[in-house]
Amino acid sequence: AQTVTQSQPEMSVQEAETVTLSCTYDTSESDYYLFWYKQPPSRQMILVIRQEAYKQQNATENRFSVNFQKAAKSFSLKISDSQLGDAAMYFCAYFNAGGTSYGKLTFGQGTILTVHP
Amino acid sequence: DSGVTQTPKHLITATGQRVTLRCSPRSGDLSVYWYQQSLDQGLQFLIQYYNGEERAKGNILERFSAQQFPDLHSELNLSSLELGDSALYFCASTGADFITDTQYFGPGTRLTVL
C-alpha cells in the first residue's frame, strides 16, 4: 500500500522569506501523480501544485515550486516570498495512475505553516 | 470557489441517528469522491463514483453508503452514528478522465455526533 509521510508537524516562516515543507512517499508503482493541497482555517481544501511522476521537470506555480526526487521518493514544496495568506495546513498527497488502487488520493498527516509578520 | 458544492455545511445529531450528506460536482464532472477528515485518522478516502457507478472503495464502514444519481450529484448516507463519526466530510470531483484530472474539493460538511 502507498504511504505518504510529512515529518514536520509544524513549520514557521517570516513574511517575505522562503520555507520548504517536506514529504516522502512509498510506492512500487511507476505511474503516479503528486499534489500539495492547502487547508486554511476555512477548512476548504485548495490545490496548490501538481507533479506528474513521468515528468522530470519540477512543477512551478507562481511563488510555489516543488523539488521532486523520484529515486528518493521525495516531494518537497518551496514557498517563496511567504505571505500572511499562506498560513494554513499543507497536505502532500499521492495518486496512483495505474494498477488496481487508482481512484483515491492518499494524504500525509499535514504540516501546519505559521507566517510571522 | 472550486465549483463543487456540499450541503449542509454543518450537521449536529445524536448517536444512533442517520444523516445524509449531499454533493454536487463541478459542471461537466463525472466522477465524485468522498473523504473523511478526523483528528485521529487524518484525511481518508471513502469511496468513488464515476457516472453513476461505484468505481473504487476505501476505508468506508458498513454503516456508511453512497450513491451517485443520474444528474451526477452524490449522497453519502451515515447510519447508526457513533461519537467517532464526528468529522469533516469532503466531496471532490473530476472530469471524464479521472486518472489524469485533478480532484477539486468542496467546502466540506462538518458532522458532530453528540
Interface residues (C-beta under 8 A of the other chain):
Chain A: Y33 F35 Y37 S42 R43 Q44 M45 I46 L47 R50 F91 F95 A97 S101 Y102 G103 K104 L105 T106 F107 G108 Q109 G110
Chain B: S2 Y33 Y35 G42 L43 Q44 F45 Q48 R55 A56 G58 L88 F90 A92 F98 I99 T100 T102 Q103 Y104 F105 P107 G108 R110
